[in-house]
Amino acid sequence: MLAPVETVWGRLNRMGARHRVTAAVHAELAQLRGTFGPESAEKILTNRLRRRVAAQGYVPVRDPAGWLIRKALPRRSACYDARCDDGRRMDTGTECTACQLLHADRRTLRHQVAAQLATEAVTIPPQQRKKAFETRLREQFLLESSRRALRNERAAVERSAREAAVAEYRAQREAAEAARRMLPCAGCGRAEVGGLCQSCTNTQATERLIAEAVDTAAVAWAAPDDPAGQRKAAVRAEAEIRAEIEHVVTKCRAQGGFKETTTLIGKLTAEAAVDKYRHAALELLSHSAEAEAEAREAQEAELRRRHLHSSAEAARAAAKEAAQTARWRTAQHLLSDGTSKVRAQRPAPKVTDEPDPYRMAAARVRAALNRPRNEALV
């Protein structure tokens, strides 16, 4: 039986063992945190101490420090599971499966030894059978223990090899990442930006978004078999988008925006243009002949199922909704298919000394995005 807490701590202080108990508590908490996390470690250790105090009963504790360090604080388990304590899981409170398997293995070993001796009973005198059983059981247990120790040793070697491989892989990744961070920008040459600075990243994203909006305009405002009309629509859309980007960038720079800010504003403007052109294209394609046909078929199919609805009005509402869904899906398909065809039909860029109007326009936008704040606008 433990003395009151004040008496125990007084005895520990007089013995000079308080720091030893504190170190043991910290060590156990560190192990529990590594297994269960910092939130559950203190609760698990508290439950363990309560369980050990209850098991102590009314037996007096003569050496509180020794009792805490050697009996109360350490985890007691005969199995390999780090979550096991006294044969139960510390996280769930249920019986430890590993301990059950260990006990089952021992029972199985006893049955195997008994079966072996049963076949040899004719050669073993009855008065020596018990001693022979215990001797044989001890030999088999030592053999199984050595095999288990060998398996654990091999598993430890394999685990160490895996950990070393993981550490080497992480070191290589970290070295590669550090080398990548030291690369200069491929666009403007700025040092140590990981291959591409934020301004150039925004500029490239802006160009991709402009190309997407231009393809959308070519599909929506020109017939599929009219390449000249598609080019005309693309030129008009690109001119409008670039003019809008240059306008907002100029306004941002005039208000004191930095280079990263102006390029970000340009990218956001391009994203808004993509959304605007896509919405307009879908609205236009949703009234095409193909979309009208799909909507009519969907509406008629839903009306044929009017017996599934509670009333004629509900059936008409469902048919209208089905037609609208079919119309919108058809428009999305037409836009996706059309942009794919436009990109496939686009000729590969040719290497030539003649100025390309598209590239010149893109260069003007990039120059406007990268122009210093204090530079006069052209």
N, C-alpha and C positions, 0 to 999 in steps of 0.2 A: 504494500500500500504506500502510495506516495505521500510525502508530507505536504503541507500547504505551499503554495507557490513562493510566498515571501521567504519561508524557511529554506526551501530548495535553493533559491538564488543567493540567499545569504551564505549557505554552505558552499555553493560554487565559488562565490567571491573569496571566501576565506581560503578555499583550496587553490585559488589561482587558476581554475580550470574553465572559467567562463569563456575565455578566448578560444579554447579548444572546442567547446560545444558550439560556439558561434560559427567557427570554421566548418564544423561538421554539418551544421544546418545549411550554411551557404552551399556546401558541396552537394548535398542532397537536392536542394532547390535548383541548382544548376543542371543536374541530371534530369530532374523532372521537367524543367523548362525545355530542355532539348528534345524531350519525348512528347510532351503534351502542350507546350507553349506556356508563355508567362502568365496567362489568365488562370490556368488550372493548377499550377504548381503548388501554390500555398494551400489551396483547399485540399489537395491530395495529401500533402504532408501533414496537415492538421488532422485529417481523418485517420491517417496511419498512427499518429501519436495517441489519439483517443482510443483506437483499437488496441494498441499495445498497453496502455494504461488499464483498460478494461481486462485484458488478459492477465495482467500482473495480479489483479485481485487485491487481497489483503496481505500479500507478502511484502514485508517492508523492504525499501530500497536503501541499502547502506551507502552506496556510492552513486549519487545522482549523475555525475558526469560520465562515469563508466557505463551506467545503465543507458543513458541517452545515446552515447556514442556507439556502444557495441550492440545494444538490443532494440532500442526504440526507434532510432533514426534510419538504420540501414534497411534496404529492400531485401526481403527474404523470398527467394524463389528458386526452385530447382530446375526450372525450364529455361529455354532460350529467349522467351518473349520478354522484352524490356517493360511491357505494360503490366506484367504479372507481379503481384505481391500477396504472399500468404495464400497462393492458389486461386486468387480472384483478380479480375481485370480492374485496374485502378480507375480507368475512365468510365466504364459502364457498371461496375459492381457485379458483373456476372462471373460464373466460373471460367477459369482459364482453360481454353481448348488445348493448348500445348501441354499443360499439366495432365489433362485427361488422356491425351495421346501417350504421354510418357508412362503413366500408370498402366495403360492398356498394353504398351510394349513390354513392361515388366511382367504383367500377368501372362502375356503370350509366351515370354521366355520361360516362365515357370512351367507352363503347359508343355512346351517343346521338350524341356529337360525331363519332365515326368514321362512323356511318351517314349523318349529314348531309353530311359531306365526300365520302362515296362517291357520292352523287347529284350532287355538283358537280365530280367529278374530271375531267370532260371539259373544264371551263373553267379548271382549275388545273394549271399545269405540274408535271410529276413532281418536279422539284428543289425546288419550293416547297410541296409537300404536307405535309411534316413541320413546317415552320414555320407553315403555316396551321392544322394540327391543334393545335399548342401554343398558338397565339394564340387560336383558337376555344375550346379547352379552358379557357384562363385566363379568357376572357370569361364563359363559362358558369359556371365555378366562382365568380367574383365575383358573378354574378347570383344564383346559388343561396345564396351566403353572405349577400347583402343580404336575400333573402327569408327566410332562416332567422333573421337578426337581427331582422327585422320581426315574425316570428311570436313569437320569444322576448320581444320588447318588449311585444307585445299580451298574451302570456300573463302577463308580469310585472304588467302593469296590471290584468288580471283577477284575478290572485292577490292583489294589494294591495287590490282592491275587496272580494274575499271576506273577506280578513283584517279589513278595516275593518268590514264588516258583522257578522262574528262578534264583534269587539271591542265594537261598539255593542250587539249583542244581549246579550252577557255583562254589559255595564254596566247595561243596563235590568233584567236579571234580578237583579243584585246590588242595584240601587236598590229594586226591588220587594220583595226579600227583607228589606232593611233597614227599609223602611216597614212590612212585615208584622210584623217583630219588635217594632216600637214600639207595635203595637195592644194595647189592654187586653183582659183576659179578658171574653168575652161572658157568662160565667156568674156570676163573682163580682166583676168589675171590677178585678182586680189589674192593675197597670200593667206595660206592656212585656213581655208574655208571648206575643206572636204570635197574639192572638185567642182563645186558650184555654189556660189553665194546666193543669198536669199533674193537679191534683186534679179539676178539672172534666172533663178528658178521661177520667179513670178513672171518674168518676161516670156520665158518659154511656155509656161502655162497659158499666158495670154494668147500667144500665137496658136496654140492648139485649140483653144476655145473659139478663136476667130474662124479657124478652118472648119470647125464643127458647125458654127452658125451659118457660114457661107454654103456648106453642103446642104444644110436644111433649107435655106432659101432657094437653092437651085432645084431641089426636089419639089418644093411647094409652089413656086411661081413660074414653072416651065413644064412643058409636056415631057414625058420620058423619052420620046423620040425626037426631041428638038435640042440638039447640043448647043446650037447658037443661042437659043433662048435661055438655056441653063447657064451658059457663060455670062450672058448679059445680066441675069438675075444675081449671079454670084458677084460680079463686079460691083453692081449697085449696092448689094448688101455689105460687101467688104468696105466700100467707101463710107457708108453710113456708120458702120461700127467703129472704124478707125477714127473717123472724125469725132465721134462721141467720146472715145477713149482719150484722144488728144485734148479735147475740151476739158474733161474732168481732171486730167493730169496737170494741165496748165493751171487750172484753178487751184489745185492742191499745192502745186509748187509756189504759186503766188502767195499762198497763205503760210508759207514756211515749212512745207512738208519735206522730210528727208527722202533720200533716194529709195530706201526700202518702202517707205510709206507710199510714194507715188507709184511705184511698180505694183504694190498691193492694190491700190485704188484702180489701176488699170486692169488688173486681173478680175477684180470684183465687178467692174463694169462689163468686161467680156462675159462673165458668168451670167449677169443679168440679161445681156443681149442674147445669149444662147437660150435662156428660158423664154424670153419674149418671142424669138423666132420659132422655137419649137411649139409653143402654145398656138401661135398664129398658123403654123403649118398644119398642126393637128386639127384645128378648127376648120381650115380650108379643105383638108383631105377627108374630113368626116362627112362632107356633103358631095363627095365624088360619086360617080356612078357605081363603083364597086362597094363603097360604104352604104349607099342607098339600097343596093340589092341585098347585102348582108343584113341590114336592119329590117328590111321587109320580110325576109325569110325567117328571121328570129321572131318577129312579131307574129307572123302567121303560125309558126310552130307553137308559140306559147298560147295563142288563142285556141288551138286544137286541144290544149290541155285545160280548157276552162272548167271542166268538170272537177278539177282538183281544187278549185278556189271556192270560197264561201259565197261569192256573188258575182254577177256579171261585171260590176264596177271594179271589184278586186282583180278579176281576170284581165280587164283592159289596162289597169294600172301595172300589172305584172308584165303584160305584153309590151307596154310602152318602155318599161325599164329594161327588158331584154333587148328591145330594138336599140335603145341608147347604148347599152353595153356593147352590142355587136358593132354598132357604128364606130364607137371609139376604139375598139380593138382593131378593127379593119384599118382605121386611120393610122394607128401606131404601126401596124404591119406594113402599110404602104410607105410610111416614112422611113422605117428601118431598111426595107428592101430597096427603096429609091436611093438612099444615101450610100448603101453598099455598091450599087451599080455606078453611081456617079464617081465614087472613089476608084472603082475598078477601071472605068473608062478614062480616067485622068492620065494623060501621058506622063512618062517618067521625065524628071527634070533633065534638061540638056545642059552640058557644059559649054557655055558660049561667052564671048566677050561683050555681047550686046546687053544693054541694061534691061532687066526684067521689071516691068511695072509693079508686079506683085511684091517682088523683093525690095524694090525701091520704097514702096509704101510701108512695108514691114520695117525697113531700116529707119524711115522717118519716125515711126512710132517708137522704136527702141531708142532712137536718139532723144526723142522727147521725154521718154521715161527716165533715161540716164543723165539728162542734162542737169548740171548743178543748179541749185536754187537761185544763186545770184547772177546767173547768166541771162542776158537779155534774150527774149523770145524772138524768133525769126518769123 
